[in-house]
Amino acid sequence: MLSRDQLRDHLVRTRIAGDVATPRENNLDHYSSLANGDPYYALGLSFDHPWSYRDVLALMAKSAGVVADPGHRWGQDTIDPELTIDALDAMAERVAAVLARPEPRILFATGHPTGLLAVHLPLAALCERHGARLLTPGEGWTYAGSGFGRPRRIRYLQDVAMLDDRGNFVHTHDAAPMRHMLHELDGDLPDLVIADHGWAGAAGEAGVPTVAFADSNDPGLFVGEAEGKIDVVVPLDDNVLPRFYAPLTERLVTLVSSAL
């Protein structure tokens, strides 16, 4: 496992954190849209009180490390690698606590099959090795998702839920699949959901203990964390080359294993 300093350098070099690829104007557009009540950016969550644009920006500066200055409107934005590592360690602690229970039930899902799936798969395998039952509700459920109205369905790869569109795993922010999965469980909810995007938001909204990964342009999950609906959110660029996540994943898996 890389040291903390080595991992921080890796995160910056691969742009998982540091100067990230998501442009400032995209981040601010999403913060404004969330503040204006656009449900797409809430990622399946509802909030206990209104969040103004300035409130969202301040939260994202605190929780993800984006530039706090509201006058910085275009160009480069950032994620603080120290916040990424701190949240990653907090996630490991939360996962280990659940795995310490007898026969825990865990549900994995990702809206980033070309990126974060590389993190979910090893973590899911670790949880299974330590006695967790990995849940797979809703497999094959089909709905008209946000992909140009074409039918999409829930499909699992090694017990990680994703959306399938005509045989291809697809990127999604939708919360509807997780809502269906939890409905199918009929009240017998997981002990933990490990997810991102709307998969995580819908789980947190339903009161399921949830840890998540989120990019700097996904403010909904960070607001959910601030309001106590999501336990931990790890800030990171959520769609770099899959192999770049390997040191991050190794730290997560190693810390969980060492805590058990």
Salt bridges, closest charged atoms under 4 A:
ASP5 OD1 - ARG8 NH1 2.93
ASP77 OD2 - ARG24 NH1 2.93
GLU82 OE1 - ARG4 NH2 2.78
GLU82 OE2 - ARG8 NH1 2.96
ASP86 OD1 - ARG4 NH2 2.65
ASP89 OD2 - ARG4 NH1 3.93
ASP89 OD1 - ARG251 NE 2.82
ASP164 OD1 - ARG153 NE 3.06
ASP164 OD2 - ARG155 NH1 3.59
ASP165 OD2 - ARG150 NH2 3.01
ASP165 OD2 - ARG152 NE 3.60
GLU184 OE1 - HIS180 NE2 3.45
ASP188 OD2 - ARG105 NH2 3.23
ASP191 OD1 - ARG101 NH1 3.66
ASP196 OD2 - HIS120 NE2 3.09
GLU205 OE1 - LYS229 NZ 2.83
ASP218 OD2 - HIS197 NE2 3.06
GLU227 OE2 - HIS49 NE2 3.59
ASP231 OD2 - ARG94 NE 2.96
ASP238 OD2 - HIS112 NE2 3.12
ASP238 OD2 - HIS197 NE2 3.55
